[in-house]
Amino acid sequence: MVIRALPTADEWADLFKNTPTEVVNLDKRGHYDPEKSPAFHDWMHEND
């Protein structure tokens, strides 16, 4: 049996502190502006 502790809030913060973030605003129809959120757009279409 393996018992593993869940990460603490500080450990989660350390894990994601260097992860880039981008605010993506959606309109009433659930669409976003690719020019305002280019990294999100690239991520959404990376397998196209």
N, C-alpha and C positions, 0 to 999 in steps of 0.2 A: 504494500500500500504506500502511495506517495501522497503526502499532505503538503500542499503549497499555500502559502499565505497570499492573499490578494494584495495588489499594490496599494500603497497609501496614497492619499491625495498629493503629497509632495513628490512621490515617485512618479505618478502620472504626469505631474507638471514638468518634472525633469525630462521625462520621456518625450514630451511634445514641445519643449521650449524652443527647439531649433526647426520645427516644422513650419513651413511657410503657410500663411493663412490668407484668404481672400474673401471679402464680403461679396456675396452674390445676391443682388436684388431681383426678385421676380415680379412681373407685372400681374394684373388680375387674371390673365390667362395662363400663368405659370411659365412664361417665357422670360429669358434674361437677355441682356445686351452683351454680345461677344466682345465688343470694344471696351466695355467697362469691366469685364471679367475675363480677360484673355487666358489666364492659367486654367480656370474652370472650363472654358470652352475647349482648350487643347486637351484637357483630361477627358472630357466627355466624348471627344472624337478621336482619341489616340488609336483606336482599333478599326477605324473606318478605312 
